Amino acid sequence: MIIIPIIPWLISSVFFLSMLSIVAVSWKNGISPMPTSRPVRKAVIQEVNRIPGYVNVVEAGSGWGTLGLDVIRHCSGKRLIGIENSTIPLWSSQLLAMFSTRWLQAANGKDKLHGRLRYLRGNIYSSSYSHADIVLCYLFPGAMKQLVDKFKHELLPGAVVISVCFTLPGMTPVRTVTCKDTLRTKVYVYAF
């Protein structure tokens, strides 16, 4: 049968094009999407939970979606929108959110994530942060330099920026958390 030899070729082609897409967008962005380690996710979750009540969280550059999903799972009353411009990580995070929602609903009989987690295609430099109570960033120095003025102009008083690894130029964090991972990753917390 002629279909059988086509399947490995098709799988290889899809894999190659996916990797090419990730490399091209990473080249354009200046950084590739990086998953966040468990100790760093725990530190970010602790910082997000310091802000009481129902708040809107925006993750600038949500990558593979692991940080956003953990934040929503462990921070009641929070709603998160992840912004990502790389197609493959975006699709991956959207699938992760969809399957996690269904798994939690099946396990608990109710949907703890419904309406609280969305991943959208977007540009972190042109997206609005005016509705964000918290902004999460795991970016790179160039991105932080571009975003600092945008945050100053758009974020409402009392908003918080939580940045993994990289500081906001010209700003002093209200708190710096050193994570218990092998890299001793720092999480910087800024109040606006």
C-alpha positions as CSV (number, residue, x, y, z in Angstrom):
1,M,0.0,0.0,0.0
2,I,1.4,3.4,-1.0
3,I,0.0,5.3,2.1
4,I,2.3,3.5,4.6
5,P,5.6,5.0,3.2
6,I,4.1,8.4,3.1
7,I,3.3,8.5,6.9
8,P,6.9,8.7,8.1
9,W,7.7,11.3,5.5
10,L,4.7,13.3,6.5
11,I,5.5,13.1,10.2
12,S,9.1,14.1,9.5
13,S,8.0,17.0,7.3
14,V,5.6,18.4,10.0
15,F,8.3,18.1,12.6
16,F,10.9,19.8,10.4
17,L,8.5,22.7,9.5
18,S,7.5,23.1,13.2
19,M,11.1,23.4,14.3
20,L,11.8,25.8,11.4
21,S,8.9,27.9,12.6
22,I,10.2,28.0,16.2
23,V,13.7,28.9,15.0
24,A,12.4,31.7,12.7
25,V,10.3,33.3,15.3
26,S,13.0,32.9,17.9
27,W,15.5,34.6,15.6
28,K,13.0,37.5,15.1
29,N,12.2,37.8,18.8
30,G,15.8,37.5,19.9
31,I,14.9,34.6,22.3
32,S,13.4,31.2,22.1
33,P,10.4,30.1,24.3
34,M,11.8,28.6,27.5
35,P,9.8,26.5,29.9
36,T,9.9,27.7,33.5
37,S,11.4,25.4,36.1
38,R,9.2,24.2,39.0
39,P,11.0,26.2,41.7
40,V,10.6,29.4,39.6
41,R,6.9,28.6,39.0
42,K,6.4,28.1,42.8
43,A,8.1,31.5,43.5
44,V,6.0,33.3,40.9
45,I,2.8,31.6,42.3
46,Q,3.7,32.9,45.8
47,E,4.1,36.4,44.5
48,V,0.9,36.3,42.6
49,N,-0.9,35.0,45.7
50,R,0.3,38.1,47.6
51,I,-2.3,40.1,45.7
52,P,-5.7,39.3,47.2
53,G,-9.0,38.9,45.3
54,Y,-9.9,38.7,41.7
55,V,-7.2,40.1,39.5
56,N,-6.3,40.1,35.8
57,V,-2.9,38.6,35.1
58,V,-1.2,39.1,31.7
59,E,1.7,36.9,30.8
60,A,3.9,38.7,28.2
61,G,5.5,36.0,26.1
62,S,3.6,33.0,27.4
63,G,5.7,30.4,25.5
64,W,4.6,26.8,26.2
65,G,2.0,27.8,28.7
66,T,3.4,26.0,31.8
67,L,3.8,29.1,34.0
68,G,0.3,30.4,33.2
69,L,-1.3,27.1,33.8
70,D,0.4,26.6,37.2
71,V,-0.6,30.2,38.2
72,I,-4.2,29.6,37.5
73,R,-4.2,26.2,39.1
74,H,-2.7,27.5,42.4
75,C,-4.0,31.1,42.5
76,S,-7.8,31.2,43.1
77,G,-9.6,34.2,41.8
78,K,-7.0,35.0,39.2
79,R,-7.7,35.2,35.5
80,L,-4.7,34.9,33.1
81,I,-4.3,35.9,29.4
82,G,-1.0,34.7,27.9
83,I,0.3,36.6,24.9
84,E,2.5,34.7,22.4
85,N,3.6,35.3,18.8
86,S,5.2,32.0,18.1
87,T,2.7,29.6,16.5
88,I,3.9,26.2,17.8
89,P,4.3,27.2,21.5
90,L,1.0,29.1,21.2
91,W,-0.9,26.0,19.9
92,S,0.9,23.9,22.5
93,S,-0.2,26.2,25.3
94,Q,-3.8,26.3,24.0
95,L,-3.9,22.5,23.9
96,L,-2.4,22.3,27.3
97,A,-5.1,24.6,28.7
98,M,-7.9,22.7,26.9
99,F,-6.8,19.3,28.1
100,S,-6.0,20.5,31.7
101,T,-9.4,22.1,31.9
102,R,-11.1,18.8,30.8
103,W,-8.8,16.7,33.1
104,L,-9.6,18.8,36.2
105,Q,-13.3,18.8,35.4
106,A,-13.3,15.0,35.1
107,A,-11.2,14.6,38.3
108,N,-13.2,17.1,40.4
109,G,-16.6,17.1,38.8
110,K,-16.3,20.9,38.2
111,D,-14.2,23.1,35.9
112,K,-11.8,25.1,38.0
113,L,-10.1,26.7,34.9
114,H,-13.2,27.6,32.8
115,G,-13.0,31.2,31.7
116,R,-9.8,31.9,33.7
117,L,-7.1,30.9,31.3
118,R,-6.6,32.0,27.7
119,Y,-3.6,32.1,25.4
120,L,-3.8,34.5,22.5
121,R,-1.6,35.3,19.5
122,G,-0.2,38.8,19.9
123,N,2.7,41.1,20.1
124,I,3.9,41.9,23.6
125,Y,5.1,45.3,22.4
126,S,1.8,46.5,21.0
127,S,-0.6,44.7,23.3
128,S,-2.4,46.7,25.9
129,Y,-1.5,46.2,29.6
130,S,-4.1,48.8,30.9
131,H,-6.4,46.0,32.2
132,A,-3.6,44.1,34.0
133,D,-3.3,44.0,37.7
134,I,-0.2,41.7,37.4
135,V,2.1,41.3,34.4
136,L,4.4,38.2,34.3
137,C,7.5,38.3,32.2
138,Y,10.2,35.7,31.4
139,L,11.8,37.6,28.6
140,F,15.3,39.0,28.0
141,P,17.0,42.4,28.7
142,G,16.1,43.9,25.3
143,A,12.4,43.2,25.8
144,M,12.5,44.5,29.3
145,K,14.1,47.7,28.1
146,Q,11.3,48.1,25.4
147,L,8.5,47.3,27.9
148,V,9.5,49.5,30.9
149,D,8.1,52.7,29.4
150,K,5.0,50.9,28.2
151,F,4.4,49.6,31.7
152,K,4.9,53.0,33.2
153,H,2.3,54.6,30.8
154,E,-0.3,51.8,30.7
155,L,-0.4,50.1,34.1
156,L,-2.8,51.4,36.7
157,P,-1.5,52.5,40.1
158,G,-1.0,49.4,42.3
159,A,-0.2,47.1,39.4
160,V,2.6,44.6,39.8
161,V,5.2,43.3,37.3
162,I,6.8,40.0,38.2
163,S,9.9,39.3,36.1
164,V,11.9,36.1,36.0
165,C,15.7,36.5,35.5
166,F,15.7,40.1,34.1
167,T,15.2,43.5,35.7
168,L,13.2,46.4,34.5
169,P,15.9,49.1,33.6
170,G,15.8,52.2,35.8
171,M,13.4,50.6,38.3
172,T,14.1,49.2,41.8
173,P,12.2,46.0,42.7
174,V,10.2,46.0,45.9
175,R,11.3,42.4,46.4
176,T,13.8,40.0,44.8
177,V,13.3,36.3,45.4
178,T,16.1,33.9,44.8
179,C,14.7,30.5,43.8
180,K,15.9,27.1,45.0
181,D,16.8,25.8,41.5
182,T,20.3,24.9,40.3
183,L,20.7,28.4,38.7
184,R,19.5,30.3,41.7
185,T,17.2,32.1,39.4
186,K,16.0,35.5,40.6
187,V,12.4,36.7,40.4
188,Y,12.0,40.5,40.6
189,V,8.8,42.1,41.8
190,Y,7.9,45.7,40.8
191,A,5.1,47.9,42.1
192,F,3.6,50.7,39.9
